[in-house]
Amino acid sequence: MDSLLPSLKQYLPKLIEGIGAMSEHFHSGQYGEGEKLLVQVNEGLEWVMKAYTGIPGFEIEKIQGINAFLGEIVNALTVKDYVLIADLFEYEIKQALSEILVDMGRADLKNN
């Protein structure tokens, strides 16, 4: 599983950028484009969560926090509340992913 760490560190910034683009589409009323990116973001987030939980020594609480927000996003999707979806991704999930990226950088410093 340690072989996933470099891939995870390389992919996380791309996912974070994709979340920003998706949120921007939703906030600007481009719901179709936002939904297309949402599918990609969801797939990427799923991979990140599986990869992260497979790396020994990392905090599972961060993934549990993301899961809690995903429940809210599902509810927002049900009622097509795109602003709430964008806000949850932009201010909660994106922040959690950024913290994971920082944690992985700290782990690198400790191991060197």
N, C-alpha and C positions, 0 to 999 in steps of 0.2 A: 504493500500500500504506500510505502514511502515514495514510490515512483510517481504517484499521483500528485505529490506536493508541488513539483515544478509546473506541472500542467495546471494545477489549481491556481497557483500564484500568477501564471501567465493569463489565465482565462478571467479571473475575477475583475480586473480593470475593464475588460471588454463588456462583461455583463453589467457592471455598474454604469458604463457609458450607454449601453442599450436601454437600461431602466430610465436614464435621463431623457433619452430620445422618445421613448414610449410616453413618458409623463408629459413631455412637451406637446406631443400630438394630442393627447387627451385634453390638456388644458387649452389648446388652441381650437378645439372642436373638430379635429380631424380623427373622428372615432374609428373609422375603417382602418386607417393607417396605424392607429394606436392598438387596435385589436390584433392586427397582423404581428406587430412587435410583441404584443402580450404573449402570443403563442410561443415565440422564440425565447422570450425572457423566461417563461414558465419552464420550458425544456432545459434551459441553461441553469436555472435555479435548482431544478430537480437534480441535475448532475452534480452541481456544487455541493448540495446538501448530502448526497450519498458519498461523494469523495471526501468531504470534510469529516463526516462521522467515521470514516474508515481509517483516519490518521490517528495513531495513538498519541495521547497527551493533549489533545485539543478539547476545548470546552463545549460540551454538548448543549449547555444552556443557551448558547447563541442560536443554535439551530431550533431549539424549542421556542425561542422568542420569535423567530421568523415564522414558524408554523402557526403561532397564535395570530399573527397578522394575516397569514394566508386565509384563515377562516373568515376574517373580516372582509377580505377581498372577494371571496366567493359570495358572501352576502351582498356586497356592493355590485357584483356582476349580475346577480339575480334581478336587481332593480335598475340595472344600467346606470349606476352612479359613477360615471367615468372620472369625475373630479375626485371623489373619495378614493377610487382605485389609484389614480395618479399620485395623490397625496400619500397614501400608505406605502406605495413603492418608493416614492421620492424621499420621504422623511423617515421612514421606519426601516424598510428592507434594505434600501441602499446604504443607510447608516450602519446597519448590522453587518452587511457584507464588507464595508470599509473597515470596520473593527476587526473582522476576521482576517483581512489582508494585513492589517497592522500587527495583529497577534502572530501571524506567520512570519513576518519580518523580525519580530522580537525573538521568535524561536530560532531563526537563523543566526542571530547575533549570539545567543546563548550557546549554540552548538559549534561556533567557530572560535 
